[in-house]
Amino acid sequence: MGQSLYPVRLYWAGMQGVARNFGNEVHLTRPPHLPGLEIDAIDYAPGTVAMVLPKHAGWRDLTALEIRIARGLIEDLTEGAEGPPV
């Protein structure tokens, strides 16, 4: 994933993803867990994009609750993480 225009992001597609929070970044090896929802993909960057691809369904906007959960996941996953290599 490396450098990005999005300082805060939760992204998963295919077999890779990233949680990024202002310089702290974690590469994901499995999809992030959103309670009650199995996902094939998610793209969340506050103020830019908030979409999810649930298993066996099409792309849709994240709900307000899912956005709150995604924000919490970003914080939890990146806590104590270091930024990407320069």
TANORJO-V191569 format. One record per residue. RES is the residue in three letters. PHI is phi as a letter, one per 40 degrees, with the letter a starting at -180 (* if undefined). PSI is psi in whole degrees, -180 to 180 (999 if undefined). Layout:
BEGIN
RES|PHI|PSI ; RES|PHI|PSI
END
This chain:
BEGIN
MET|*|-48 ; GLY|g|-151 ; GLN|c|151 ; SER|a|158 ; LEU|c|-15 ; TYR|b|107 ; PRO|c|-23 ; VAL|b|123 ; ARG|a|144 ; LEU|b|117 ; TYR|b|135 ; TRP|a|132 ; ALA|a|138 ; GLY|g|-119 ; MET|b|23 ; GLN|a|159 ; GLY|a|-179 ; VAL|a|146 ; ALA|b|125 ; ARG|b|136 ; ASN|a|92 ; PHE|f|62 ; GLY|g|-20 ; ASN|c|129 ; GLU|a|138 ; VAL|b|128 ; HIS|c|132 ; LEU|c|141 ; THR|b|-2 ; ARG|a|160 ; PRO|c|147 ; PRO|c|150 ; HIS|c|116 ; LEU|b|117 ; PRO|d|131 ; GLY|g|11 ; LEU|a|119 ; GLU|c|132 ; ILE|b|150 ; ASP|c|-27 ; ALA|a|154 ; ILE|a|144 ; ASP|a|109 ; TYR|b|119 ; ALA|b|111 ; PRO|d|132 ; GLY|g|-3 ; THR|b|-56 ; VAL|a|144 ; ALA|a|81 ; MET|b|153 ; VAL|b|148 ; LEU|b|92 ; PRO|c|152 ; LYS|d|139 ; HIS|g|28 ; ALA|a|178 ; GLY|c|171 ; TRP|d|144 ; ARG|a|165 ; ASP|c|146 ; LEU|c|144 ; THR|c|168 ; ALA|d|-41 ; LEU|c|-44 ; GLU|c|-35 ; ILE|c|-44 ; ARG|c|-42 ; ILE|c|-44 ; ALA|c|-43 ; ARG|c|-44 ; GLY|c|-41 ; LEU|c|-44 ; ILE|d|-47 ; GLU|c|-47 ; ASP|c|-46 ; LEU|c|-31 ; THR|c|-5 ; GLU|d|121 ; GLY|g|-3 ; ALA|c|154 ; GLU|c|160 ; GLY|c|171 ; PRO|c|157 ; PRO|c|145 ; VAL|c|999
END
